[in-house]
Amino acid sequence: MRKKLKKILVPLMFTGLAVLTAGEWLSGCVPLSQNVQVQAPSAIQTDASGQDVNTLNRCDPHVYPYQVIRAVTSASTSLAGGNLVADNQTDFDSIWIQVSGVLDNQNVPTSALKPAVDWNSQEVNFMPFHLRSTCEHIEPTGMSTDCLTVSIVFSHWTDMNTQNCQPEDIYPVYIFIYPRSSLHVASQVNERPPSGS
């Protein structure tokens, strides 16, 4: 008889523990009938490129190192479609032959009539601007980062003092050489008030 009793008591003890444990666990729950304020989870904030903006990773904006070359191109090149990024010598050479650049060895080291780029640590962004007339102007004002995005910043304005504005068929191209980064690189154009107005 003793053996049978043992077999019956063991399952009852475990059942009792299971009920007790479930009871203890449920004691911290709130019945649905109570009015408890539930706060919805905050939405994920994204920047213009759709990347998650994590404020913990953001830093004060500061200068991002770069070198810039001013060049020109015509509307019949592949740059007519917008900016192109080169991260190797072959891609760079195929774009470089489409522009007429003004090289300044004081500003950008050169080699064989083109900028010297360290492809292990740098990339090059060719940024054309399609201006409508000779009265429109654009110039780079620098690069900066907030540790989430790298911004290439330009200033754009129209010269109202010029009487003879002509259609523009040669486009300025700014060639930025900067350290590679996993951050999103974007351009930002700030409008200045027209000069002479």
Buried (B, 14 or more C-beta within 10 A) or exposed (E): EEEEEEEEEEEEEEEEEEEEEEEEEEEEEEEEEEEEEEEEEEEEEEEEEEEEEEEEEEEEEEEBEBBBBBBEBEEEBEBEEEBBBBEEEEBBEEBBEBBEBEBEEEEBEBEEEBBEBEBEEBBBBBBBBEBEEBBBBBBBEEBBBBEBBBBBBBBBBBBEEBEEBEEBEEBBBBBBBBEEEEBBBEBEEEEEEEEEE
